[in-house]
């Protein structure tokens, strides 16, 4: 399966027309049609429904589109990494992270690093730890900032001293705001949003104890911002790490810590033994130096 043909395939998907895709690619329509037929023969499946005005994807086509996007993203990243010169460090470092308090360690590290390597830029990918780790395994993310518990046996990492505090967010007019802290019994019967990650839900199950089975969980969510939208709309309260909450509008949302307190640790990690570009390698070295000594 050629990279060129995958690019052709994705162009047809985007344009929803072989004719328009051929124009964009600057090739003839018969040539493009032949390439698509050969691609379908190679994968052993029909990829398109060919309608009178536009073409759409079959289930097999949807799967190939997802895989093709990942493959081409990795190919493009690999080409950029190889093209970087050690004598003139430049390129992009991709960092995956959730909406965590631990993100606050990054600005000082990046600011000082870019004083030495001003041509290096950064791509921040925001998602839950499991998704970040999956992208790291595929080579699409260089460094992950992950809230524990998370399996990191195949990674090199540094555990951060900053801990993630768990809180409940609610509307300012919710009776829960009258409390300084929220106990498990306070949440029984209330519509709730819990994190999506199974490992994190297990941690919360231990905190809730015997009342866990009595909870009214109406949503799970992997990002706090989406949870906040649901809370603001009076659909539920949400249990999550404090993370970016200090930056939210307190007129729209309030939050209270759990009692007894619940904290999670975070790690900054990278794939063990994985070849890296000069920019990524220098940044990993800088992270270790900065977190160990406070400066480099």
C-alpha positions in Angstrom: 0.0 0.0 0.0 1.7 3.2 -1.2 1.7 6.4 0.8 0.9 8.3 -2.4 -2.3 6.3 -2.9 -3.4 6.8 0.7 -3.1 10.6 0.0 -5.2 10.1 -3.1 -7.8 8.2 -1.1 -8.0 10.9 1.6 -8.3 13.6 -1.0 -11.3 11.8 -2.6 -12.9 11.4 0.9 -12.5 15.1 1.6 -13.8 16.3 -1.8 -16.6 13.6 -2.0 -15.9 13.5 -5.7 -13.4 11.8 -7.9 -13.6 14.6 -10.4 -12.8 17.4 -7.9 -10.2 15.2 -6.2 -8.4 14.7 -9.5 -8.4 18.4 -10.1 -6.9 19.1 -6.7 -4.3 16.4 -7.2 -3.5 17.5 -10.7 -4.0 14.0 -12.2 -6.5 12.7 -14.7 -9.8 11.3 -13.5 -9.2 7.9 -15.2 -5.8 7.6 -13.5 -7.4 8.4 -10.1 -10.3 6.0 -10.6 -7.8 3.2 -11.5 -5.7 3.9 -8.4 -8.9 3.6 -6.2 -9.9 0.4 -7.9 -6.4 -1.1 -7.3 -6.6 0.1 -3.7 -9.9 -1.7 -3.2 -8.5 -4.8 -4.7 -5.5 -4.6 -2.5 -7.5 -4.3 0.8 -10.1 -6.8 -0.5 -13.1 -4.5 0.3 -15.3 -1.9 -1.3 -14.4 1.5 0.1 -16.9 3.8 -1.5 -20.6 4.0 -2.3 -20.6 5.8 -5.7 -23.7 8.0 -5.9 -24.8 10.2 -8.8 -23.6 13.4 -7.2 -21.2 12.4 -4.5 -19.4 9.4 -3.1 -19.5 8.2 0.5 -17.5 5.7 2.6 -18.5 2.2 3.4 -17.7 0.9 6.9 -14.5 -0.5 5.5 -13.7 2.9 4.0 -14.3 4.6 7.3 -11.8 2.3 9.0 -9.2 2.9 6.2 -9.7 6.7 6.5 -8.9 6.6 10.2 -5.9 4.4 9.7 -4.7 6.4 6.7 -4.8 9.6 8.6 -2.7 8.1 11.4 -0.2 6.6 9.0 0.3 9.9 7.0 0.5 11.9 10.2 3.3 9.6 11.4 5.0 9.7 8.0 5.0 13.5 7.9 6.3 13.7 11.5 9.1 11.2 10.7 10.2 13.2 7.7 10.3 16.4 9.8 12.3 14.6 12.5 14.9 13.2 10.0 15.2 16.6 8.3 16.2 18.4 11.5 19.9 19.1 11.9 21.8 18.6 15.2 23.9 21.7 14.5 20.8 23.9 14.1 18.1 22.5 16.4 14.6 23.2 15.1 11.4 21.3 14.7 8.3 20.5 16.7 7.9 18.8 20.1 4.5 17.2 20.6 3.2 17.1 24.2 0.0 15.3 25.2 -1.7 16.3 28.4 -5.0 16.5 30.2 -6.6 19.5 31.9 -4.3 19.2 34.9 -2.7 21.4 37.5 0.6 19.8 36.5 0.5 21.6 33.1 1.6 24.6 35.1 5.2 23.1 35.2 5.5 23.4 31.4 5.6 27.2 30.8 8.8 27.7 32.8 10.5 24.7 31.2 9.4 25.7 27.7 10.3 29.4 28.2 13.9 28.6 29.3 14.3 25.9 26.7 13.3 28.3 23.9 15.9 30.8 25.0 18.5 28.2 23.9 16.6 26.8 21.0 14.3 29.5 19.6 13.5 27.6 16.4 11.8 24.7 18.3 8.0 25.0 18.5 5.5 23.0 20.5 2.3 21.2 19.6 -0.1 20.6 22.7 -2.5 17.7 22.3 -5.2 17.7 25.0 -6.8 14.4 25.9 -7.2 11.9 28.8 -4.2 9.9 29.8 -5.2 6.7 28.1 -5.6 8.5 24.7 -2.3 10.4 25.2 -0.5 7.1 26.0 -2.0 5.4 22.9 -0.8 8.2 20.7 2.7 8.0 22.3 2.7 4.2 21.6 2.0 5.0 17.9 4.8 7.6 17.8 2.4 10.5 17.2 3.2 12.2 20.6 6.7 12.7 21.9 6.0 13.4 25.6 3.0 12.8 27.8 1.9 14.5 31.0 -0.2 11.8 32.6 -2.3 11.7 35.8 -2.0 8.4 37.6 -2.9 5.6 37.9 -1.5 4.8 34.5 0.7 1.9 33.2 4.1 3.3 32.5 6.3 0.2 32.5 7.5 0.8 28.9 8.2 4.5 29.6 10.9 6.6 31.1 9.3 9.2 33.4 9.7 11.7 36.2 7.0 11.9 38.9 6.0 15.5 39.6 5.7 16.9 43.1 2.6 18.9 42.3 -0.5 16.8 43.1 -3.9 16.9 41.5 -6.7 17.7 43.9 -10.2 16.2 43.4 -13.2 18.4 43.6 -16.9 18.6 42.8 -18.1 21.3 40.4 -21.6 22.6 40.6 -23.6 25.7 39.7 -23.3 28.7 42.1 -27.0 28.2 43.1 -26.5 24.6 44.0 -27.1 23.9 47.8 -23.7 22.1 47.8 -22.0 25.5 47.7 -23.1 26.0 51.3 -20.6 23.3 52.3 -16.8 23.9 52.6 -16.1 20.3 51.7 -18.1 17.6 50.0 -18.5 14.1 51.5 -19.5 11.0 49.7 -22.9 11.0 51.3 -23.6 14.5 50.0 -23.6 13.2 46.5 -25.9 10.3 46.9 -29.0 10.8 44.6 -27.6 13.8 42.8 -27.0 13.5 39.0 -23.3 13.1 38.6 -20.6 13.2 35.9 -17.6 10.9 36.6 -14.3 10.5 34.6 -14.4 8.1 31.7 -11.1 6.2 32.5 -11.7 2.9 34.2 -8.6 3.1 36.3 -9.6 6.5 37.7 -13.2 5.3 38.3 -11.7 2.5 40.4 -9.9 5.1 42.5 -13.2 7.0 43.0 -15.0 3.8 43.9 -12.6 3.3 46.7 -13.2 6.9 47.9 -17.0 6.6 47.7 -16.9 3.3 49.5 -20.3 1.7 50.4 -22.4 4.5 48.8 -20.8 4.0 45.3 -23.6 1.7 44.1 -26.2 4.3 45.1 -24.8 7.0 42.9 -26.8 8.5 40.1 -24.2 8.7 37.3 -25.7 10.2 34.2 -22.5 11.1 32.3 -18.9 10.0 32.0 -16.5 12.5 30.4 -12.8 12.5 29.6 -12.3 16.3 29.7 -13.3 18.8 32.4 -14.4 21.5 30.0 -17.1 19.3 28.6 -18.2 18.4 32.1 -18.4 22.1 33.0 -20.8 22.8 30.1 -23.1 20.0 31.4 -22.9 21.4 34.9 -23.7 24.9 33.8 -26.8 23.6 32.0 -28.0 22.1 35.3 -27.7 18.5 34.1 -25.4 17.3 36.8 -22.5 17.9 39.2 -19.1 16.7 38.2 -16.3 14.9 40.1 -12.9 15.7 38.6 -9.4 16.9 39.3 -9.1 20.6 39.9 -6.8 21.2 36.9 -7.8 24.3 35.0 -10.8 25.2 37.2 -9.1 28.3 38.7 -9.3 29.8 35.2 -13.1 29.3 34.9 -15.7 31.9 35.4 -16.7 31.6 39.1 -20.0 33.4 38.3 -21.1 30.3 36.3 -19.5 27.4 38.2 -18.3 26.7 41.7 -16.3 23.9 43.1 -15.5 22.3 46.5 -12.9 19.8 47.5 -13.7 16.3 48.5 -13.6 15.2 52.2 -11.6 13.2 53.1 -9.2 14.8 50.6 -8.3 12.8 47.4 -5.2 13.6 45.4 -3.6 12.1 42.4 0.0 12.3 41.2 1.2 13.1 37.7 4.2 12.0 35.6 5.9 13.4 32.6 6.8 10.5 30.4 8.4 9.5 27.1 8.7 6.1 25.3 11.7 4.2 26.4 14.2 3.4 23.7 12.3 5.2 21.0 14.4 7.2 18.5 13.7 10.9 18.7 14.5 14.0 16.6 17.3 16.3 17.9 14.7 18.8 19.1 12.8 16.1 21.1 16.0 14.6 22.5 17.3 18.0 23.7 13.9 18.8 25.3 13.8 15.5 27.2 17.3 16.2 28.5 16.2 19.6 29.5 13.1 18.3 31.3 15.2 16.0 33.4 17.7 18.7 34.2 15.1 21.3 35.0 13.0 19.1 37.2 16.0 17.7 39.1 17.8 21.0 39.6 15.3 23.7 39.1 17.2 25.2 36.2 19.7 24.2 33.5 
